[in-house]
Amino acid sequence: MPLSDAVMEDKLMEAKSIRSKQEALDELNREFNIRRRCFARWVVDGRLSATDAQDRLDRLASAIDMLVSVGEVAVPVRVSP
């Protein structure tokens, strides 16, 4: 690949803006579903262990759950004595 193409490709891969919480959740859910389908095939093909696949899906599910809970938990107000 010519250098100019590599530089252009690199620039296209940078995050360009901050997205909304809903857009982030949509992307995480999309990624979760893709990984679930791919990991199942990869485990059968021997490219990924079932334990590793489950661990990765669990971590992604945790990230989704954490993002969902952002802003839903009331932070207690500290009162000075």
Buried (B, 14 or more C-beta within 10 A) or exposed (E): EEEEEEEEEEEEEEEEEEEEEEEBBEEBEEEBEEBBEEBEEBBEEEEBEEEEBEEBBEEBBEBBEEBEEEEEEEEEEEEEE
